[in-house]
Amino acid sequence: MVCVQLAAQHYGQGASTFEQLLKVTGPLLHDFLLRLDMELDDDDFDVDLSIAVISYLVSKDRSESDFTPWMEEAKEQIYNAGLKKDFSHSAPVVPGLLRLLKDCLLTHRWEDALRVVQSVTKEHSGTASAIWKGGSEILYADGESNSHLLELLVNQLKNLTSEYNYKGVILEYVFYLLHQGRTAEALEQMKFKSITRGLKKTPTDQSRYLDLQYTLYQGMVYYTLWLQAKQYMEKLKEQEDGDPLLHASALTWDEEYLQSHATRAIEAFRNVETQYGVWDIFVTKYVELLEFTEKTEDAYQVLKVYRDHHDENPNAHKMLYKFMKRQNANRGDKLKVLQDYVKLVPSDELVLELCDLLEENATDAEDNLLTGDLIRKVLQLLFNMLDYACWQNFEPPWKKLETLLEKLGKDDIPSVEKVWSPRHDWWPAYHFTSSVIQTADQNLLVCKMKLAHLLLGAGNTFGEEAKKSLNEENLRHMEEFVCHRQNLGVVFHKK
């Protein structure tokens, strides 16, 4: 193949071990590329070979000179293991080789991996995908110093694979280019059009899915170019020195460049909101571009449709709420969206915003009293949130719960008991512990001491132990709190 010939001509003395390996194993890549376009059956590959056999083969010492007999032994061991399971003569070999390849790739033994790929290409089995992915991974391992060879290899792969597979090849390479910061090159790769050979295949679900992925990632590349241009323009606007005419001309050109990439990205992202699957990353960029082009209503519709089509995806609800918040949407509309989200993710910090919205929406403006239904809702939300360990040392939800309980009177005792009773047996050992006393700051410690007093009663073990860690000011504050609660006579705990 062209890439192998050029690689052999290019690499000379002083080349890395990997480069020398490519030079020596030219026939491997030749076989590898020739077999990429084979249409083979994968039904015979579900073989559960002995891990011990594979481990034995991988652990054996080997060098370049003794690799051939080693591989022959590997095939024999794999074949014998397969016979015990009543498999055909050839079926067990390829799965075993693929396990060896996997082991080599995971442990970054690139030379061994390349040799295993060589043996895999000689087996008449449906391993085209595994071969080109494994081979590409080997090249990526030293890709920075071999970028020219990678490009040649990918160009060969694109022309050898079928109309369906070439997009997968390009996507793999595009990810590599983006990782290297070579965005313009990534875009050029995605403009490649395959020449259809033979009869055109009927699209399958898998091919449609790959087509969608390909289009969306093309949009992502345009988005990346748009973002880079946007950041450059922002820096350019900050510069005041230089020729004003040239400066204005550069800004005008960059504005056109910016709009062009935004338009192309939007076109690529179009209708992603209706597609089955999780497309959060593309939807967020789509909305960002629509907002940039001042198509706010379109952005809202995209998020709304995405939420409606993916109502079990928490992020679909969250993205819609965040957008509505940015756009200062009606409080009632925001409230409904946020409630749906919190049902799916009761541990999110947005629970605190939901509590605020509920109170704002339902509080009587004249007497500032909370209704019974609202109290139950907010209590349930806060207790559900604090059931999660991630909030054990986060003060805001504890402070909000403490503030709410302090506002409540005797009529609200049933509401508190309803949420506290299921937790009475396990919350104290979960939240009111000696480790909290040792690690919590003074504000959080005082907050938890108040809650322990309200929920567990005066003289509870946690409160008595925590007193010893309070400074003089906070100790006095706690004594005043306890005295005040005793005078009120409101008791939430069961005596």
C-alpha positions in Angstrom: 0.0 0.0 0.0 1.1 3.6 -0.6 1.3 4.5 3.1 3.5 1.5 3.9 5.8 2.2 1.0 6.2 5.8 2.0 6.7 4.9 5.6 9.5 2.5 4.7 11.2 5.1 2.5 10.8 7.8 5.1 12.1 6.1 8.2 15.8 5.9 8.5 18.5 5.7 11.1 17.6 7.3 14.4 13.9 6.5 14.0 11.9 5.5 17.1 11.3 1.8 18.0 7.7 2.2 16.8 8.9 3.7 13.5 11.3 0.8 13.0 8.5 -1.6 13.8 6.3 -0.1 11.1 9.2 -0.4 8.6 9.8 -4.1 9.5 6.2 -5.1 9.5 5.1 -3.5 6.2 3.4 -6.8 5.1 1.3 -6.6 8.2 -0.3 -3.3 7.2 -0.5 -4.4 3.6 -2.6 -7.5 4.7 -4.4 -5.3 7.2 -5.6 -2.8 4.6 -6.4 -5.4 2.0 -8.8 -7.2 4.4 -10.6 -4.2 5.7 -13.3 -4.3 3.2 -14.2 -8.0 3.6 -17.8 -8.8 4.5 -17.6 -11.6 7.0 -20.0 -13.3 9.4 -19.5 -12.6 13.2 -21.9 -15.3 14.4 -19.1 -17.8 15.2 -17.2 -15.4 17.6 -19.1 -15.9 20.8 -16.5 -18.2 22.3 -15.8 -18.3 26.0 -12.2 -19.3 26.0 -10.2 -20.1 29.1 -8.7 -17.0 30.6 -5.9 -19.1 32.0 -4.9 -20.2 28.5 -4.8 -16.6 27.3 -2.9 -15.4 30.4 -0.4 -18.2 29.9 0.3 -17.1 26.3 0.6 -13.4 27.1 3.0 -14.0 30.0 5.5 -16.0 27.9 8.8 -14.3 27.1 9.1 -13.5 23.4 11.3 -11.5 21.1 11.0 -10.5 17.4 12.9 -13.6 16.3 10.7 -16.1 18.2 7.3 -14.4 17.6 6.2 -16.8 14.8 6.5 -20.0 16.9 4.9 -18.2 19.8 1.9 -17.2 17.7 1.6 -20.8 16.4 1.6 -22.0 20.0 -1.0 -19.4 20.8 -3.2 -20.7 18.0 -2.7 -24.3 19.1 -3.6 -23.4 22.7 -6.7 -21.5 21.6 -7.7 -24.3 19.2 -7.4 -27.0 21.9 -9.5 -24.9 24.3 -12.1 -24.5 21.7 -12.3 -28.2 20.9 -13.3 -29.0 24.4 -16.4 -26.8 23.8 -17.2 -28.6 20.6 -16.4 -25.7 18.3 -15.2 -26.0 14.7 -11.5 -26.1 13.8 -11.2 -22.4 13.0 -13.8 -20.7 15.2 -11.9 -20.5 18.5 -8.8 -19.0 17.0 -10.0 -15.4 16.2 -11.7 -14.7 19.6 -8.5 -15.8 21.3 -6.4 -13.6 19.2 -8.7 -10.7 19.8 -8.4 -11.3 23.6 -4.6 -11.2 23.1 -5.0 -8.0 21.1 -7.2 -6.4 23.8 -4.6 -7.4 26.5 -1.8 -5.8 24.5 -3.7 -2.6 23.8 -4.8 -2.2 27.5 -1.2 -2.7 28.7 0.2 -0.5 25.9 2.4 -3.2 24.5 2.3 -1.7 21.0 4.8 -4.0 19.3 3.0 -7.2 20.5 -0.3 -5.6 19.5 0.9 -5.0 16.0 2.1 -8.6 15.7 -1.2 -9.9 16.9 -3.1 -7.8 14.4 -0.9 -9.3 11.7 -2.0 -12.8 12.7 -5.7 -11.7 12.9 -5.6 -10.4 9.3 -4.7 -13.9 8.2 -7.7 -15.5 9.7 -10.8 -15.7 7.4 -13.3 -14.3 10.0 -15.4 -11.2 10.3 -13.0 -9.0 12.1 -12.7 -6.0 9.8 -13.9 -3.5 12.4 -11.6 -4.9 15.1 -8.6 -4.9 12.8 -8.9 -1.3 11.6 -9.8 0.0 15.1 -6.9 -2.0 16.7 -4.5 -1.0 14.0 -5.5 2.7 14.2 -5.1 2.6 18.0 -1.6 1.3 17.6 -0.7 4.2 15.3 -2.4 6.8 17.6 -0.2 5.7 20.4 2.7 7.4 18.6 0.5 9.7 16.5 2.2 13.0 17.2 5.5 12.0 15.6 3.7 10.0 12.9 0.8 12.3 11.9 1.8 12.0 8.2 1.6 8.2 8.3 -1.7 8.4 10.2 -3.2 10.6 7.5 -2.0 8.2 4.8 -3.4 5.2 6.6 -6.8 6.9 7.1 -6.9 7.9 3.4 -6.4 4.2 2.5 -9.0 3.1 5.0 -11.6 5.6 3.7 -11.2 4.2 0.1 -11.1 0.5 1.1 -14.1 0.4 3.5 -17.8 0.4 2.4 -20.0 3.4 2.2 -21.3 2.7 5.6 -17.9 2.1 7.3 -15.9 5.0 5.9 -17.8 7.5 8.2 -16.7 5.5 11.2 -13.1 5.6 10.1 -13.3 9.4 9.6 -15.0 10.0 12.9 -12.2 8.1 14.7 -9.6 10.2 13.0 -11.5 13.4 13.6 -11.6 12.8 17.3 -7.8 12.4 17.2 -7.4 15.6 15.2 -9.6 17.6 17.5 -7.6 16.3 20.5 -4.5 17.6 18.7 -6.2 21.0 18.2 -6.2 20.6 14.4 -9.8 21.7 13.9 -9.5 22.9 10.3 -8.0 19.6 9.3 -10.8 17.8 11.1 -13.4 19.7 9.0 -11.6 18.9 5.8 -11.7 15.2 6.7 -15.4 15.3 7.2 -16.0 16.8 3.8 -14.8 13.5 2.2 -17.3 11.8 0.0 -17.1 8.0 -0.6 -17.4 6.5 -4.1 -20.0 3.8 -4.0 -18.9 0.5 -5.4 -21.2 -2.2 -6.5 -24.8 -2.4 -5.3 -25.9 0.3 -2.8 -26.9 -1.3 0.5 -30.2 -0.7 2.1 -29.8 1.6 5.1 -30.0 -0.1 8.5 -30.7 1.3 12.0 -27.0 1.2 12.6 -26.1 3.0 9.4 -28.7 5.6 10.0 -27.4 6.1 13.5 -23.8 6.5 12.2 -25.1 9.0 9.6 -26.7 11.1 12.3 -23.5 10.9 14.4 -21.5 12.0 11.5 -23.7 15.0 10.7 -23.8 16.1 14.3 -20.0 15.9 14.8 -19.6 17.9 11.6 -21.8 20.5 13.3 -19.6 20.3 16.4 -16.5 21.0 14.3 -18.2 24.0 12.8 -19.2 25.1 16.3 -15.6 24.8 17.4 -14.4 27.0 14.6 -17.2 29.5 15.4 -16.2 29.5 19.1 -12.5 30.1 18.2 -13.5 32.9 15.8 -15.7 34.5 18.5 -12.9 34.4 21.1 -10.5 36.0 18.6 -13.0 38.7 17.7 -13.5 39.5 21.4 -9.7 40.0 21.8 -9.6 42.0 18.6 -12.3 44.4 19.9 -10.2 45.0 23.0 -7.2 46.2 20.9 -7.3 49.9 20.2 -3.8 50.4 18.6 -3.1 50.1 14.9 -4.8 51.4 11.8 -8.5 52.0 12.5 -9.5 51.1 8.9 -7.6 47.8 9.0 -9.1 47.1 12.4 -12.6 47.7 11.2 -12.0 45.7 8.1 -10.7 42.7 10.1 -13.7 42.9 12.4 -16.1 42.9 9.4 -14.4 39.9 7.8 -14.4 38.0 11.1 -18.0 38.8 11.7 -18.9 37.2 8.3 -16.7 34.2 9.1 -18.4 33.9 12.5 -21.9 34.0 11.0 -20.9 31.5 8.3 -19.8 28.9 10.7 -22.7 29.5 13.0 -25.1 29.0 10.1 -23.4 25.7 9.0 -23.4 24.4 12.6 -27.1 25.2 13.1 -27.9 23.4 9.8 -26.0 20.3 11.0 -27.7 20.3 14.4 -31.2 20.8 12.9 -33.9 18.3 14.2 -31.5 16.7 16.7 -34.1 17.4 19.4 -36.5 14.8 17.8 -33.9 12.0 17.5 -34.0 9.0 19.7 -31.1 8.8 22.1 -29.2 11.2 24.4 -27.9 14.2 22.5 -27.4 16.7 25.3 -24.0 18.0 24.2 -25.3 18.8 20.7 -28.5 20.3 21.9 -26.6 22.7 24.3 -24.4 23.9 21.4 -27.4 24.2 19.1 -29.2 26.4 21.6 -26.1 28.5 22.2 -25.8 29.2 18.5 -29.5 30.0 18.2 -29.2 32.5 21.1 -26.1 34.0 19.4 -28.1 34.6 16.2 -31.0 36.0 18.3 -33.4 33.2 17.5 -34.6 33.0 21.1 -38.0 31.5 20.3 -36.4 28.8 18.1 -34.0 27.9 20.9 -36.9 27.6 23.3 -38.8 25.3 21.0 -35.7 23.1 20.5 -35.4 22.7 24.3 -39.1 22.1 24.8 -39.3 19.5 22.0 -36.2 17.8 23.3 -37.7 17.7 26.8 -41.0 16.3 25.4 -39.3 13.6 23.4 -36.8 12.7 26.2 -38.9 13.2 29.4 -36.9 10.5 31.2 -33.6 12.4 30.6 -33.0 14.8 33.6 -30.7 17.0 31.5 -33.5 17.7 29.1 -35.6 19.3 31.9 -32.6 21.0 33.4 -31.5 22.6 30.2 -35.0 24.0 29.6 -35.1 25.4 33.1 -31.7 27.1 32.8 -32.8 28.6 29.5 -36.1 29.9 30.9 -34.2 31.4 33.9 -31.8 33.2 31.5 -34.7 34.6 29.6 -36.6 35.7 32.7 -39.6 33.5 31.9 -42.8 33.4 33.8 -42.3 32.1 37.4 -45.2 29.6 37.1 -43.7 28.1 33.9 -40.2 27.8 35.5 -41.8 26.2 38.5 -43.5 23.5 36.5 -40.3 22.6 34.6 -38.2 22.6 37.8 -40.7 20.4 39.6 -40.5 17.8 36.8 -36.7 17.9 37.0 -36.5 17.5 40.8 -38.8 14.4 40.6 -36.0 12.8 38.5 -33.1 14.2 40.5 -34.1 14.9 44.1 -30.5 15.4 45.2 -29.7 18.3 42.9 -28.8 21.7 44.3 -31.6 23.2 42.3 -33.9 21.8 45.0 -33.1 25.0 46.9 -34.3 27.1 44.0 -37.4 25.1 43.8 -38.1 25.7 47.4 -37.6 29.4 46.9 -40.0 29.5 43.9 -42.6 27.5 45.8 -42.5 30.0 48.7 -42.5 33.0 46.3 -45.5 31.5 44.4 -47.6 30.6 47.4 -46.8 32.9 50.2 -49.6 35.3 51.3 -48.3 38.8 50.7 -50.1 40.2 53.7 -49.4 37.9 56.6 -46.5 36.0 55.1 -47.9 32.6 56.3 -47.1 29.3 54.6 -49.9 27.0 53.7 -50.0 23.4 55.0 -49.6 21.9 51.5 -46.6 24.1 50.8 -44.9 23.3 54.1 -45.3 19.6 53.4 -43.9 20.0 49.9 -40.8 22.1 51.0 -40.1 19.8 53.9 -40.2 16.7 51.7 -37.9 18.3 49.1 -35.4 19.3 51.7 -35.4 16.0 53.6 -35.1 14.1 50.3 -32.2 16.3 49.3 -30.4 15.8 52.6 -30.8 12.0 52.4 -27.8 12.1 50.1 -24.3 12.1 51.6 -23.0 14.8 49.2 -24.8 17.5 51.2 -23.7 16.5 54.7 -21.3 19.4 54.9 -23.1 21.9 52.7 -24.7 24.5 54.8 -27.5 26.1 52.6 -30.0 23.2 52.7 -29.4 22.7 56.4 -29.9 26.4 57.0 -33.1 26.4 54.9 -34.5 23.4 56.8 -33.7 25.0 60.2 -35.2 28.3 59.2 -38.4 26.6 58.0 -38.8 24.4 61.1 -38.3 27.5 63.4 -41.2 29.2 61.6 -43.6 26.3 62.2 -46.2 26.1 65.0 -48.2 23.4 66.7 -50.6 23.1 63.7 -47.6 22.0 61.6 -46.5 19.2 63.8 -48.3 16.5 61.7 -46.5 17.7 58.5 -43.1 17.5 60.2 -43.9 14.0 61.7 -44.8 12.7 58.3 -41.4 13.4 56.8 -39.4 12.8 60.0 -40.9 9.5 61.2 -39.4 7.4 58.3 -36.0 8.9 59.1 -36.1 8.9 62.9 -34.2 5.6 63.2 -31.3 6.3 60.8 -30.8 10.0 60.4 -29.2 10.6 63.8 -26.4 8.0 63.0 -26.1 9.4 59.5 -26.0 13.2 60.1 -25.7 13.8 63.9 -22.4 12.1 64.6 -19.0 12.8 66.3 -17.3 13.1 62.9 -19.6 16.0 62.1 -18.5 17.7 65.3 -14.9 17.2 64.4 -15.1 18.4 60.7 -18.0 20.9 60.5 -17.4 24.7 60.8 -19.1 26.6 63.6 -22.0 27.8 61.5 -22.9 24.4 60.2 -22.4 22.8 63.6 -24.8 25.3 65.2 -27.3 24.7 62.4 -27.2 20.9 63.0 -27.4 21.4 66.7 -30.6 23.4 66.3 -32.1 20.7 64.0 -31.1 18.0 66.4 -32.8 19.9 69.2 -36.0 20.3 67.1 -36.1 16.7 65.8 -34.6 14.7 68.7 -35.4 16.9 71.7 -33.5 18.7 74.4 -30.5 16.9 75.9 -29.9 14.8 72.8 -26.4 13.1 72.7 -25.3 15.0 69.6 -26.2 18.4 71.1 -24.5 17.7 74.4 -21.3 16.5 72.8 -21.3 19.4 70.2 -21.5 22.0 73.0 -17.9 21.3 73.9 -16.7 22.4 70.4 -18.6 25.7 70.3 -16.9 29.0 70.9 -18.3 31.3 73.6 -20.5 33.4 71.3 -22.1 30.3 69.6 -22.6 28.6 73.0 -24.5 31.6 74.3 -26.5 31.7 71.1 -27.5 28.0 71.5 -28.6 28.5 75.1 -30.8 31.4 74.0 -32.3 29.2 71.2 -33.1 26.3 73.6 -34.7 28.7 76.1 -36.8 30.2 73.3 -38.0 26.9 72.0 -39.0 25.7 75.5 -41.1 28.9 76.0 -42.8 28.2 72.7 -43.8 24.7 73.7 -43.7 23.4 70.1 -42.3 19.9 70.1 -41.7 18.0 66.8 -40.2 14.8 68.3 -42.2 12.1 70.0 -41.5 12.0 73.7 
